[in-house]
Amino acid sequence: MKRLLSLLVSLSILAAIYWQIDAGGLVAVFQTCNLWWLAVSLSMVVPLTLLTAWRLQLLIPMPGLAAETMNCSAALSLAEANRLILAACTLNMVLPSKMGDIVKAYFMRDRANLDGALALSLVVFEKACDLLSLLLWCAVGLTIYPQKGWLMASLTLSVGGSLGLGLLLLGSRRFSQFGFRLARSILPQPLNAKLSRLQASWDTTCSDFWRNPVRWQITSLSLFIWFLHLLQIWFFILALNASTPFLANLALAPLAILAGLLPLTFAGVGTRDAALIAFYQPFLNAPTAAALGLLCTSRYLLPAIVGLPFLGHYLTLLRTFRKSGSRL
């Protein structure tokens, strides 16, 4: 029911957008688009998926790194990591709030022989790396963005504050423990035991990360992955025969992506499109910005389609977990 409601919200926002823009202009934008740049931008889904899978492979601790907290008899292969990433992309299209990535923890536990809570904390840590990388690029872009009105100034402060808070959660054990204690005081009592397990696994994950000899490789890879994501959006603009300074795109594209993360719509459709039209107004007319929104949706749709063949196996595995009463 909740997913149906989010779909209705997305369709309502899209209907309002397309009611106000020139539909003929939107069609004309695609009819005159640069096919070369369109092919290049869409094909970037492939290296982005491979790099994300490689990072997931690097994040999983090797045997002996934390032997007292997990049973990791085999590292996750790159092929398996790719299948997990693609299956999670498919689930993210039908589950709210990126829950497909959380479900991925079940699969990681089986494939990488991880403790359930540790698998969940690794997935949360992976998403934290993504969010912090996106916030960092956004902060850089907003800092040098020339048109500093009150809105952009407040967004710069908000993004900078969120980035600092996230770095503290990952880098300071004392601060993260305070955050978990605060969450336990707010959440219902039945969730406290699970939260305590997650806290212990989070401490282990952060500790393993800072002791991991490839931690800087993981950090650099996360930043590079999100640079490529933002570069892909800029290539979309070039494909639409439009022009936006790359440094401005560095500020505006992350804001639209963050708007799409709000748990209000279906896979961010609607809120992301509206944000693109609003933020890119100095550079793109409404039909071109709406076309950019459709291309940005393809960034999520294409991996989801490719992940469909792998989804059946993982859903069968998930049902097996549930029947056995197994939990994260």
C-alpha positions in Angstrom: 0.0 0.0 0.0 2.8 2.4 0.9 4.5 1.7 -2.4 1.3 2.3 -4.3 0.9 5.6 -2.5 4.5 6.6 -3.5 3.8 5.7 -7.1 0.7 7.9 -7.0 2.7 10.8 -5.6 5.3 10.4 -8.4 2.6 10.3 -11.1 0.9 13.4 -9.6 4.2 15.3 -9.5 5.0 14.3 -13.1 1.5 15.2 -14.2 1.9 18.7 -12.7 5.3 19.1 -14.4 4.2 18.0 -17.8 1.0 20.1 -17.5 3.1 23.2 -17.2 5.8 22.6 -19.8 5.5 22.4 -23.6 5.1 18.7 -24.4 6.0 19.3 -28.0 9.2 21.0 -26.8 10.0 17.9 -24.8 9.6 15.6 -27.8 11.7 18.0 -29.9 14.5 17.9 -27.4 14.8 14.1 -27.8 14.3 14.2 -31.5 17.3 16.6 -31.9 19.5 15.1 -29.2 23.1 14.1 -29.9 23.1 10.3 -30.3 26.8 10.0 -29.8 26.8 11.7 -26.4 23.6 9.8 -25.5 25.3 6.5 -26.2 28.4 7.5 -24.2 26.4 8.7 -21.2 24.1 5.7 -21.0 27.0 3.3 -21.5 28.6 4.7 -18.3 26.2 2.5 -16.4 28.5 -0.4 -17.1 31.8 0.9 -15.6 29.9 2.5 -12.7 28.3 -0.9 -11.8 31.7 -2.7 -12.1 33.4 -0.1 -9.9 30.7 -0.3 -7.3 30.9 -4.1 -7.2 34.7 -3.9 -6.8 34.3 -1.5 -3.9 31.9 -3.9 -2.2 34.4 -6.6 -2.7 37.1 -4.5 -1.1 34.8 -3.6 1.8 34.3 -7.1 3.0 37.0 -8.0 5.5 39.4 -10.7 4.6 39.6 -13.9 6.8 41.5 -13.2 10.0 40.9 -9.5 10.1 38.1 -9.8 12.6 37.9 -13.5 13.3 36.3 -13.0 16.7 33.2 -11.4 15.2 32.6 -13.2 12.0 32.9 -16.4 10.0 34.4 -15.3 6.7 35.7 -18.3 5.0 35.7 -16.9 1.5 35.9 -13.4 0.0 33.1 -12.3 -2.3 34.0 -12.7 -6.0 33.7 -9.8 -8.3 31.0 -11.6 -10.4 28.9 -12.3 -7.3 29.3 -8.7 -6.1 28.1 -7.5 -9.5 25.0 -9.8 -9.3 24.3 -8.5 -5.8 24.6 -4.9 -6.9 22.3 -5.4 -9.9 19.7 -7.4 -7.9 19.7 -4.7 -5.3 19.1 -2.1 -8.1 16.0 -4.1 -9.2 14.7 -4.3 -5.6 15.2 -0.6 -5.1 12.8 0.1 -7.9 10.0 -1.7 -6.0 10.9 -1.2 -2.4 10.8 2.1 -0.5 13.8 4.1 0.7 16.5 2.1 -1.0 15.5 -1.0 1.0 16.9 -3.2 -1.8 20.3 -2.4 -0.5 19.3 -3.5 3.0 17.9 -6.8 1.6 21.3 -7.2 0.0 22.7 -7.9 3.5 20.8 -11.2 3.6 22.4 -12.3 0.4 25.9 -11.1 1.5 25.6 -13.1 4.7 25.1 -16.3 2.6 27.6 -15.5 -0.2 30.4 -14.1 2.0 29.7 -16.1 5.1 29.2 -13.1 7.3 27.4 -12.6 10.6 24.0 -11.1 9.8 24.4 -7.9 11.8 27.9 -7.5 10.3 26.5 -7.9 6.8 23.9 -5.2 7.5 26.4 -2.8 9.0 28.6 -3.3 5.9 25.7 -2.4 3.6 24.9 0.6 5.7 28.6 1.6 5.7 28.7 1.2 1.9 25.7 3.5 1.6 27.3 6.0 4.0 30.4 6.1 1.8 28.1 6.9 -1.2 26.2 9.6 0.7 29.4 11.2 2.0 31.1 11.2 -1.4 28.0 12.8 -2.9 27.9 15.4 -0.1 31.6 16.2 -0.6 31.2 16.8 -4.3 28.1 18.8 -3.6 29.9 20.9 -1.0 32.8 21.6 -3.4 30.4 22.6 -6.1 28.3 24.8 -3.9 31.3 26.5 -2.5 32.4 27.7 -5.9 28.9 28.2 -7.3 28.7 31.8 -8.5 25.0 32.6 -7.9 24.9 32.7 -4.1 21.4 33.6 -3.1 19.9 32.9 0.3 18.7 29.4 -0.9 22.2 28.3 -2.2 23.8 29.8 0.9 21.5 27.8 3.2 22.0 24.6 1.1 25.8 25.1 1.4 25.5 25.2 5.2 23.2 22.2 5.3 25.3 20.1 3.0 28.5 21.1 4.9 26.9 20.3 8.3 25.6 16.9 7.0 29.0 16.1 5.6 30.7 16.9 8.9 28.2 14.9 10.9 28.6 11.9 8.6 32.4 12.0 8.9 32.1 12.0 12.7 29.8 9.0 12.6 32.4 7.1 10.5 35.5 8.4 12.1 34.7 8.8 15.8 33.7 5.7 17.8 32.6 7.9 20.8 30.3 10.0 18.6 28.8 7.0 16.8 28.1 5.4 20.2 26.4 8.5 21.3 24.2 8.4 18.2 23.2 4.8 18.9 22.4 5.6 22.5 20.2 8.5 21.3 18.5 6.2 18.8 17.8 3.6 21.5 16.2 6.3 23.7 13.8 7.3 20.8 13.0 4.0 19.2 10.5 1.4 20.7 11.9 -1.0 23.3 11.6 -4.2 21.0 14.1 -2.6 18.6 16.8 -2.0 21.2 18.2 -5.5 21.1 18.6 -5.3 17.3 20.1 -1.9 17.6 22.6 -3.1 20.1 23.7 -5.8 17.7 23.9 -3.3 14.9 26.0 -1.0 17.1 28.5 -3.8 17.9 28.7 -4.7 14.2 29.0 -1.0 13.2 31.9 -0.6 15.7 33.6 -3.7 14.1 33.0 -2.5 10.6 34.4 1.0 11.3 37.4 -0.5 13.2 38.1 -3.0 10.3 37.9 -0.2 7.8 40.4 2.0 9.6 42.7 -1.1 10.0 42.1 -2.2 6.4 45.3 -1.6 4.3 43.1 -0.6 1.3 41.0 1.9 3.2 42.4 4.8 1.1 41.7 2.8 -2.0 38.1 2.4 -0.9 37.8 6.1 -0.1 39.3 7.2 -3.4 37.2 4.7 -5.3 34.0 6.1 -3.6 34.9 9.6 -4.6 35.8 8.6 -8.1 32.5 6.6 -8.5 30.5 9.6 -7.6 32.5 11.9 -9.8 31.6 9.6 -12.7 27.9 9.7 -11.7 28.0 13.5 -11.8 30.0 13.4 -15.1 27.3 11.1 -16.5 24.6 13.7 -15.8 26.8 16.4 -17.4 27.1 14.1 -20.5 23.3 13.8 -20.5 23.1 17.6 -20.8 25.5 17.5 -23.7 23.4 14.8 -25.3 20.4 17.2 -25.1 22.4 19.8 -27.0 22.3 22.1 -23.9 25.1 23.7 -21.9 25.8 23.9 -18.2 29.2 24.7 -16.7 30.7 21.5 -15.2 31.4 23.2 -11.9 27.8 24.3 -11.7 26.7 20.8 -12.5 28.9 19.6 -9.6 26.7 21.6 -7.2 23.3 21.2 -8.8 23.2 17.5 -9.8 23.8 16.2 -6.2 21.0 18.5 -4.9 18.6 16.8 -7.4 19.9 13.3 -6.4 19.4 14.1 -2.7 15.8 15.3 -3.5 15.2 12.0 -5.1 16.2 10.2 -1.9 13.3 11.6 0.0 10.9 8.6 0.9 7.9 10.2 -0.8 8.0 9.0 -4.4 8.6 5.9 -6.5 12.4 5.5 -6.9 12.8 9.3 -6.6 10.7 9.9 -9.7 8.9 13.3 -9.5 10.9 15.0 -6.7 14.2 14.5 -8.7 12.5 15.8 -11.9 11.1 18.8 -10.1 14.5 19.6 -8.4 16.3 19.4 -11.8 13.8 21.9 -13.4 14.1 24.2 -10.4 17.9 24.1 -9.8 18.9 24.1 -13.5 16.6 27.0 -14.4 19.6 29.4 -15.0 21.0 27.1 -17.6 18.2 24.9 -19.1 14.7 25.6 -20.2 11.9 23.5 -18.7 11.5 21.0 -21.5 15.2 20.3 -21.6 15.3 20.0 -17.8 12.4 17.6 -17.9 14.2 15.5 -20.6 17.2 15.5 -18.3 15.0 14.1 -15.5 13.9 11.2 -17.8 17.5 10.4 -18.6 18.5 10.5 -14.9 15.7 8.0 -14.2 17.3 5.7 -16.8 20.4 5.6 -14.6 18.4 3.6 -12.1 16.1 1.8 -14.6 18.9 0.2 -16.8 20.7 -1.6 -13.9 17.3 -2.7 -12.5 16.4 -4.3 -15.9 19.8 -6.0 -16.1 19.4 -7.3 -12.6 16.0 -9.0 -13.3 17.6 -12.4 -14.3 19.4 -12.6 -11.0 16.5 -11.6 -8.8 14.7 -14.9 -8.8 17.6 -16.8 -7.2 18.0 -14.2 -4.5 14.3 -14.0 -3.7 14.3 -17.8 -3.3 17.2 -17.4 -0.9 15.3 -14.7 1.0 12.3 -17.0 1.3 14.5 -19.8 2.6 15.9 -17.4 5.3 12.4 -16.5 6.4 11.1 -20.1 6.5 14.1 -21.1 8.7 13.4 -18.2 11.0 16.8 -16.7 10.2 17.2 -13.0 10.9 19.9 -10.4 10.4 
